Amino acid sequence: GDLLPADGILIQGNDLKIDESSLTGESDQVKKSLEKDPMLLSGTHVMEGSGRMVVTAVGINSQTGIIFTLLGAGEGDEEKKVKKGK
């Protein structure tokens, strides 16, 4: 159940299965391998296996950070519209 803190590319793995439901909404675990699907995303949980990754993005540059930024930008736009209307 370890939480991945950053985006990265899998460089070594042993029967690694990830719960990506926090990003995709899909409850199925995703099997990650070097050949097929090496991308690991922040905010997801390791459910089985082990692995090593090279970190490619952290904070607001990660997939989770981009989503939160977009959600925050949408809220800010709504607040600006309300303030302009008063």
KARALIN-V764111 format. One record per pair of residues at least 24 apart in sequence whose ideal C-beta (glycine too) atoms are under 10 Angstrom apart, sorted by the first residue. I is the first residue (numbers start at 1). GAP is how many residues later the second one is. Records with the same first field share a line. If there is no record, write none. Layout:
# KARALIN-V764111
I = GAP + GAP
This chain:
# KARALIN-V764111
1 = 44 + 45 + 46
2 = 42 + 43 + 44 + 45 + 48
3 = 39 + 40 + 41 + 42 + 43
4 = 36 + 37 + 38 + 39 + 40 + 41 + 42 + 49 + 51 + 58 + 60
5 = 37 + 38 + 50 + 53 + 54 + 57 + 59
6 = 34 + 35 + 36 + 37 + 47 + 48 + 49 + 50 + 51 + 52 + 53 + 55 + 56 + 57 + 58 + 59
7 = 32 + 33 + 34 + 35 + 36 + 37 + 46 + 48 + 49 + 50 + 51 + 54 + 55 + 56 + 57 + 58 + 59
8 = 30 + 31 + 32 + 33 + 34 + 43 + 44 + 45 + 46 + 47 + 48 + 49 + 50 + 54
9 = 25 + 29 + 30 + 31 + 44 + 45 + 46 + 47
10 = 24 + 27 + 28 + 29 + 30 + 41 + 42 + 43 + 44
11 = 27 + 40 + 41 + 42 + 43
12 = 38 + 39 + 40 + 41
13 = 25 + 27 + 36 + 37 + 38 + 39 + 40
14 = 34 + 35 + 36 + 37 + 38
15 = 33 + 34 + 35 + 36
16 = 24 + 30 + 31 + 32 + 33 + 34 + 35 + 36 + 37
17 = 28 + 29 + 30 + 31 + 32
18 = 26 + 27 + 28 + 29 + 30 + 31 + 33
19 = 25 + 26 + 27 + 28 + 29
20 = 24 + 25
21 = 24
22 = 42 + 45
23 = 40 + 41 + 44
39 = 24
43 = 24 + 25
